[in-house]
């Protein structure tokens, strides 16, 4: 299931410039921005599959809109 949460990401710069941006995560992690930061490897494959599917669906949607 998708989970919506605020987090520190690389999209802070475009957002601060008024450029819409979305960050999609592929796994879970903890202790961000510390020397103890880590990510969970086990769910990464499924997360990557979800991100890939999102890209494929978005591409198909944009292609349909371009034909209209």
C-alpha positions as semicolon CSV with decimal commas, in nm:
position;residue;x (nm);y (nm);z (nm)
1;X;0,000;0,000;0,000
2;X;0,124;0,351;-0,073
3;X;0,226;0,555;0,226
4;X;0,225;0,932;0,217
5;X;0,478;1,104;0,441
6;X;0,684;1,418;0,462
7;X;1,055;1,355;0,435
8;X;1,382;1,516;0,341
9;X;1,453;1,445;-0,025
10;X;1,643;1,575;-0,324
11;X;1,326;1,748;-0,444
12;X;1,363;2,025;-0,187
13;X;1,546;2,242;-0,441
14;X;1,286;2,230;-0,724
15;X;1,002;2,271;-0,476
16;X;1,172;2,575;-0,325
17;X;1,188;2,720;-0,679
18;X;0,817;2,662;-0,739
19;X;0,873;2,359;-0,963
20;X;0,628;2,077;-0,887
21;X;0,806;1,759;-0,785
22;X;0,730;1,416;-0,644
23;X;0,962;1,175;-0,468
24;X;0,889;0,804;-0,495
25;X;1,057;0,571;-0,248
26;X;1,151;0,213;-0,326
27;X;1,218;0,088;0,027
28;X;1,226;0,190;0,392
29;X;1,509;0,335;0,592
30;X;1,582;0,499;0,923
31;X;1,813;0,749;1,091
32;X;1,843;0,971;0,782
33;X;2,133;1,215;0,766
34;X;2,326;1,044;1,046
35;X;2,625;0,811;1,043
36;X;2,378;0,534;1,137
37;X;2,150;0,587;0,833
38;X;2,039;0,268;0,661
39;X;1,786;0,125;0,417
40;X;1,609;-0,208;0,425
41;X;1,731;-0,426;0,139
42;X;1,459;-0,697;0,148
43;X;1,168;-0,479;0,024
44;X;1,380;-0,298;-0,237
45;X;1,304;-0,538;-0,526
46;X;0,930;-0,500;-0,481
47;X;0,966;-0,123;-0,439
48;X;1,168;-0,101;-0,760
49;X;0,900;-0,302;-0,940
50;X;0,636;-0,053;-0,819
51;X;0,843;0,244;-0,935
52;X;0,896;0,077;-1,274
53;X;0,522;0,013;-1,310
54;X;0,448;0,375;-1,216
55;X;0,686;0,494;-1,490
56;X;0,532;0,261;-1,747
57;X;0,177;0,367;-1,661
58;X;0,270;0,736;-1,664
59;X;0,438;0,696;-2,003
60;X;0,130;0,525;-2,146
61;X;-0,095;0,799;-2,007
62;X;0,121;1,075;-2,157
63;X;0,127;0,894;-2,493
64;X;-0,254;0,871;-2,493
65;X;-0,287;1,241;-2,412
66;X;-0,043;1,332;-2,690
67;X;-0,260;1,148;-2,944
68;X;-0,576;1,330;-2,834
